[in-house]
Amino acid sequence: MRHLECFLAVGEERHFGRAAERLGMEQPPLSQRIRRLEKELGAELFDRSGGQVALTAAGDVLMREAPALLRQHQRMRSLVKRAAEADPADPPRPWSAIY
């Protein structure tokens, strides 16, 4: 999920240096994360030619989908944490009670 957060920062800033500063990290590790994400997805997400950083068609799709993925991930973490903190003596709740 950290790769998606990095992707969103670069996509919003349209600049690797500013995105790295915003994320509190150095630019080379940020670039490496983006490259790993691109390799994992099998698509270039940014057009880095001409000194500008622009979204590719694949990057545009991910830019629209990533916020929802991150929200869903956070929701899942919250649900799992809540379940882990539940009293083991309590009977399991039906799924409908969790949502």
Disulfide bonds with the S-S distance in Angstrom:
none
